[in-house]
Amino acid sequence: MAGSFTLVCGGDDYLVAREGGKVWEVLCREVEDPYSREIVDGAAGTVAEADAAAAGFAAAVMTMPMFGGKKCVWLRAVSFFSDTVLGRTEGAKTALEKIARVLEKVNPAEVGVLVTASPVDRRRKEFKRLSELGNVQVLGDDKGESPALRILDEELSKCGGKMDPDAAYALVEKIHGSSRLAMEEARKLALYADGQPITMEMVGALVPPFGEGDFFEAVDAFYSLDLSQALAAIRRHFFAGNDIRPLISALQNRARLLLQLRVLSDAGLLRGGVNKTSLAAAQAKFGSDFPEGVKSAANVFSQNPYYLSRLMETARKVKVKKLIDIQMEMVRAFSEAIERPAEQEAVMIAAAVRCLAE
């Protein structure tokens, strides 16, 4: 039964949907009757919806075309195959069990089956079971490379756009790694630039922060150590109606990474700069102190080497004591913002002046 269906999965829903669409086109070439091509929605927000998706999929696979011949079924955008509140429920596990039982009985000569899921928890026994039954494609699993960066490069190539490497990373940070938005923003910026290289200034002015982003522009301006640049970015942050708390959190996260880089540099482990080789050597010595596979600002080894090489420019300029002082100023700013919630911009400006004014 190996290879009786195809499972396309990964953490990036856009990449999964795009690749799934390609597989579906291939399946549909073998089925001339459009009524023998059936798509079942696998997105679910509740246990009842997950059970309905499993039941709909089972009915689609088991119901053969009225006039015979082969059919194809796509269980699309399954959302309860992950380590989420819904995914951990017994109801969702039961729904996945129903899907697995159907897939065990699929005859690929009669029914072509495609399942797409995002995100997925590959530690689960259900995933291992499906991997043994069908062809599994896991997307967006390149270590050290953001899928959004790859999509950005592809789209810029299509529309003839050019982008500075720093601007590309800034864009991905602002859109919080969304591949779908990377594609749209690449087109917009390429049109605006009109053949000229897309710069950091263009990204800062034209790309809005998305989701729970890290307010890249304001954070980058702050750690440029240029007070006037930092103040201008802070004013834009509050003019856009943003709150002080996520900005303080992002500034603290950057300070954590800078502290780790500075300490590793002072220890002589990053003398040649930050790259895959030097980072791997440092990780071999200190990596056991960090949780494996968990990406956070508290774990320098979980970050992209290119991103860290940019931060290293700042880390070399700022001593450990200064970085600790900045963190303490952020704590002070947080306390003041609670006491003076109507004066958040003034609180943040005062903190920036205390940190950066010489």
For each residue, the residues with C-beta under 8 A, 3 or more apart:
1: 4 104 106 133
2: 132 133 134
3: 108 134 135
4: 1 103 106 107 108 113 133 134
5: 103 106 108 112 113 114 115 133 134 135
6: 23 113 114 115 134 135 136 137
7: 115 116 117 130 131 134 135 136 137
8: 16 19 20 23 114 115 116 117 137 139
9: 16 81 116 117 118 119 120 136 137 138 139
10: 15 16 118 119 120 138 139 140 141
11: 118 119 120 140
12: 15 16 118 139 140 147 148 177 179
13: 16 17 77 118 119 180
14: 17 18 151 178 179 180 183
15: 10 12 18 19 139 140 147 151 179
16: 8 9 10 12 13 19 20 77 116 117 118 139
17: 13 14 20 21 76 77 116 118
18: 14 15 21 22
19: 8 15 16 22 23 137 139
20: 8 16 17 23 24 74 76 114 116
21: 17 18 24 25
22: 18 19 25 26
23: 6 8 19 20 26 27 114
24: 20 21 27 28 72 74 114
25: 21 22 28 29
26: 22 23 29 30
27: 23 24 30 31 72 74 112 114
28: 24 25 31 37 72
29: 25 26
30: 26 27 70 72 112
31: 27 28 36 37 69 70 71 72 112
32: 36 69
33: 36 37 65 67 69 71
34: 37
35: 65
36: 31 32 33 65 69 70 71 72
37: 28 31 33 34 71 72
38: 60 71 72 73 74
39: 73 74 76
40: 53 56 57 60 73 74 75 76
41: 53 56 76 77
42: 53 57 75 76 77 78 79 80 115 116 117
43: 49 53 76 77 78 79
44: 47 49 50 52 53 78 79 80 86 92 95
45: 49 79 86
46: 49 50 86
47: 44 50 51 86 89 91 92 95
48: 51 52 91
49: 43 44 45 46 52 53
50: 44 46 47 53 54 80 86 91 92 95
51: 47 48 54 55 91 94 95 98
52: 44 48 49 55 56
53: 40 41 42 43 44 49 50 56 57 75 78 95
54: 50 51 57 58 95 96 98 99
55: 51 52 58 59 98
56: 40 41 52 53 59 60
57: 40 42 53 54 60 61 73 75 99 102
58: 54 55 61 62 98 99 102
59: 55 56 62 63
60: 38 40 56 57 63 73
61: 57 58 73 102 106 111 113
62: 58 59 102
63: 59 60
64: 68 71 110
65: 33 35 36 68 69 70 71
66:
67: 33
68: 64 65
69: 31 32 33 36 65
70: 30 31 36 65 109 110 111 112
71: 31 33 36 37 38 64 65 110 111 112
72: 24 27 28 30 31 36 37 38 111 112 113 114
73: 38 39 40 57 60 61 111 112 113 114
74: 20 24 27 38 39 40 113 114 115 116
75: 40 42 53 57 78 99 113 114 115 116
76: 17 20 39 40 41 42 43 114 116
77: 13 16 17 41 42 43 116 117 118
78: 42 43 44 53 75 81 99 115 116 117 118
79: 42 43 44 45 82 86 117 118
80: 42 44 50 84 86 87 92 95 96
81: 9 78 87 96 117 119 120 121 124 126 127
82: 79 87 117 119 120 121
83: 87 88 121 123
84: 80 87 88
85: 88 89
86: 44 45 46 47 50 79 80 89 92
87: 80 81 82 83 84 92 121
88: 83 84 85 92
89: 47 85 86 92 93
90: 93 94
91: 47 48 50 51 94 95
92: 44 47 50 80 86 87 88 89 95 96
93: 89 90 96 97 126
94: 51 90 91 97 98
95: 44 47 50 51 53 54 80 91 92 98 99
96: 54 80 81 92 93 99 100 126
97: 93 94 100 101 126
98: 51 54 55 58 94 95 101 102
99: 54 57 58 75 78 95 96 102 103 115
100: 96 97 103 104 126 129 130 133
101: 97 98 104 105
102: 57 58 61 62 98 99 105 106
103: 4 5 99 100 106 113 115 130 133 134
104: 1 100 101 133
105: 101 102
106: 1 4 5 61 102 103 111 113
107: 4 110 111
108: 3 4 5 111 112 113
109: 70
110: 64 70 71 107
111: 61 70 71 72 73 106 107 108
112: 5 27 30 31 70 71 72 73 108
113: 4 5 6 61 72 73 74 75 103 106 108 134
114: 5 6 8 20 23 24 27 72 73 74 75 76
115: 5 6 7 8 42 74 75 78 99 103 130 134
116: 7 8 9 16 17 20 42 74 75 76 77 78
117: 7 8 9 16 42 77 78 79 81 82 120
118: 9 10 11 12 13 16 17 77 78 79
119: 9 10 11 13 81 82
120: 9 10 11 81 82 117 127 138
121: 81 82 83 87 124 127
122: 127 138
123: 83 127
124: 81 121 127 128
125: 128 129
126: 81 93 96 97 100 129 130
127: 81 120 121 122 123 124 130 131
128: 124 125 131 132
129: 100 125 126 132 133
130: 7 100 103 115 126 127 133 134 136
131: 7 127 128 134 136
132: 2 128 129
133: 1 2 4 5 100 103 104 129 130
134: 2 3 4 5 6 7 103 113 115 130 131
135: 3 5 6 7
136: 6 7 9 130 131
137: 6 7 8 9 19
138: 9 10 120 122 141
139: 8 9 10 12 15 16 19 147
140: 10 11 12 15 147
141: 10 138
142: 145 147 150
143:
144: 276 304 305
145: 142 149 150 304
146: 149 150 172 177 304
147: 12 15 139 140 142 150 151 177 179
148: 12 151 152 172 175 177 178 179 181 182
149: 145 146 152 153 168 169 172 182
150: 142 145 146 147 153 154
151: 14 15 147 148 154 155 179 182 183 186
152: 148 149 155 156 163 168 171 172 182 183 185 186
153: 149 150 156 157 168
154: 150 151 157 158
155: 151 152 158 159 161 182 183 186 187
156: 152 153 159 160 161 162 163 186 190
157: 153 154 160
158: 154 155
159: 155 156 186 187 190 191
160: 156 157 190 195
161: 155 156 186 189 190 193 198
162: 156 193 196 197 198
163: 152 156 167 168 171 186 189 197 198
164: 167 168 197 198 199 200
165: 168 169 306
166: 169 170 200 310
167: 163 164 170 171 198 199 200 202 203
168: 149 152 153 163 164 165 171 172
169: 149 165 166 172 173 304 306 307 310
170: 166 167 173 174 200 203 204 216 217 220
171: 152 163 167 168 174 175 182 185 189 203 207
172: 146 148 149 152 168 169 175 177 182
173: 169 170 176 177 213 214 216
174: 170 171 203 207 208 209 210 213 216 217
175: 148 171 172 178 181 182 185 207 209 210 211 213
176: 173 209 210 211 212 213 214
177: 12 146 147 148 172 173
178: 14 148 175 181 182 210 211
179: 12 14 15 147 148 151 182 183
180: 13 14 183 184
181: 148 175 178 184 185 210
182: 148 149 151 152 155 171 172 175 178 179 185 186
183: 14 151 152 155 179 180 186 187
184: 180 181 187 188
185: 152 171 175 181 182 188 189 207
186: 151 152 155 156 159 161 163 182 183 189 190
187: 155 159 183 184 190 191
188: 184 185 191 192 206
189: 161 163 171 185 186 192 193 198 202 203 206 207
190: 156 159 160 161 186 187 193 198
191: 159 187 188 194
192: 188 189 198 202 206
193: 161 162 189 190 196 197 198 202
194: 191
195: 160
196: 162 193
197: 162 163 164 193
198: 161 162 163 164 167 189 190 192 193 202 203
199: 164 167 202 203
200: 164 166 167 170 203 204 220
201: 204 205
202: 167 189 192 193 198 199 205 206
203: 167 170 171 174 189 198 199 200 206 207 217
204: 170 200 201 207 217 233
205: 201 202
206: 188 189 192 202 203
207: 171 174 175 185 189 203 204
208: 174 240
209: 174 175 176 213 215 216 242
210: 174 175 176 178 181 213
211: 175 176 178
212: 176 246
213: 173 174 175 176 209 210 216
214: 173 176 219 250 253
215: 209 218 219 237 242 246 247 250
216: 170 173 174 209 213 219 220
217: 170 174 203 204 220 221 233 236 237
218: 215 221 222 230 233 234 236 237 247 250
219: 214 215 216 222 223 247 250 251 254
220: 170 200 216 217 223 224 233
221: 217 218 224 226 229 230 232 233 234
222: 218 219 230 233 234 251 254 352 355 356
223: 219 220 254 258 311 314
224: 220 221 229 230 314
225: 314 317 318 356
226: 221 229 230 356
227: 230 231 352 353 356 357
228: 231 232
229: 221 224 226 232 233
230: 218 221 222 224 226 227 233 234 352 356
231: 227 228 234 235 349 352 353
232: 221 228 229 235 236
233: 204 217 218 220 221 222 229 230 236 237
234: 218 221 222 230 231 237 238 247 345 348 349 352
235: 231 232 238 239 345 349
236: 217 218 232 233 239 240
237: 215 217 218 233 234 240 242 247 348
238: 234 235 241 242 244 344 345 348
239: 235 236
240: 208 236 237
241: 238
242: 209 215 237 238 246 247
243: 246 247 344
244: 238 247 248 333 334 337 344 345 347 348
245: 248 249 334 337
246: 212 215 242 243 249 250
247: 215 218 219 234 237 242 243 244 250 251 348
248: 244 245 251 252 330 333 334 337 348
249: 245 246 252 253
250: 214 215 218 219 246 247 253 254
251: 219 222 247 248 254 255 326 330
252: 248 249 255 256 297 327 330
253: 214 249 250 256 257 297
254: 219 222 223 250 251 257 258 297 311
255: 251 252 258 259 323 326 327 330
256: 252 253 259 260 297 298
257: 253 254 260 261 297 300 303 308 311
258: 223 254 255 261 262 311 314 315 318 323
259: 255 256 262 263 320 323 324
260: 256 257 263 264 300
261: 257 258 264 265 270 274 300 308 311 312 315
262: 258 259 265 266 315 316 318 319 320 323
263: 259 260 266 267 320
264: 260 261 267 269 270 282 286 300
265: 261 262 268 269 270 271 312 315 316
266: 262 263 320
267: 263 264
268: 265 271
269: 264 265 278 281 282 285
270: 261 264 265 273 274 278 279 282 312
271: 265 268
272: 275 278
273: 270 278 309 312
274: 261 270 278 279 305 308 309 311 312
275: 272 278 279 305 309
276: 144 279 280 305
277: 280 281
278: 269 270 272 273 274 275 281 282
279: 270 274 275 276 282 283 301 305 308
280: 276 277 283 284
281: 269 277 278 284 285
282: 264 269 270 278 279 285 286 287 301
283: 279 280 286 287 301
284: 280 281 287
285: 269 281 282
286: 264 282 283 289 290 301
287: 282 283 284 290 292 301
288:
289: 286
290: 286 287 294 298 299 301 302
291: 294 299
292: 287
293: 302
294: 290 291 299 302
295: 299 302 303
296: 299 302
297: 252 253 254 256 257
298: 256 290
299: 290 291 294 295 296 302 303
300: 257 260 261 264 303 308
301: 279 282 283 286 287 290
302: 290 293 294 295 296 299
303: 257 295 299 300 307 308
304: 144 145 146 169 307 308
305: 144 274 275 276 279 308 309
306: 165 169 309 310
307: 169 303 304 310 311
308: 257 261 274 279 300 303 304 305 311 312
309: 273 274 275 305 306 312 313
310: 166 169 306 307 313
311: 223 254 257 258 261 274 307 308 314 315
312: 261 265 270 273 274 308 309 315 316
313: 309 310 316 317
314: 223 224 225 258 311 317 318
315: 258 261 262 265 311 312 318
316: 262 265 312 313
317: 225 313 314
318: 225 258 262 314 315 322 323
319: 262 322 323
320: 259 262 263 266 323 324
321: 324 325
322: 318 319 325 326
323: 255 258 259 262 318 319 320 326 327
324: 259 320 321 327 328
325: 321 322 328 329 355
326: 251 255 322 323 329 330 355
327: 252 255 323 324 330 331
328: 324 325 331 332
329: 325 326 332 333 351 354 355
330: 248 251 252 255 326 327 333 334 351
331: 327 328 334 335
332: 328 329 335 336 351
333: 244 248 329 330 336 337 347 348 350 351
334: 244 245 248 330 331 337 338
335: 331 332 338 339
336: 332 333 339 340 347 350
337: 244 245 248 333 334 340 341 343 344 347 348
338: 334 335 341
339: 335 336
340: 336 337 343 344 346 347
341: 337 338 344
342:
343: 337 340 346 347
344: 238 243 244 337 340 341 347 348
345: 234 235 238 244 348 349
346: 340 343 349 350
347: 244 333 336 337 340 343 344 350 351
348: 234 237 238 244 247 248 333 337 344 345 351 352
349: 231 234 235 345 346 352 353
350: 333 336 346 347 353 354
351: 329 330 332 333 347 348 354 355
352: 222 227 230 231 234 348 349 355 356
353: 227 231 349 350 356 357
354: 329 350 351 357
355: 222 325 326 329 351 352
356: 222 225 226 227 230 352 353
357: 227 353 354
358:
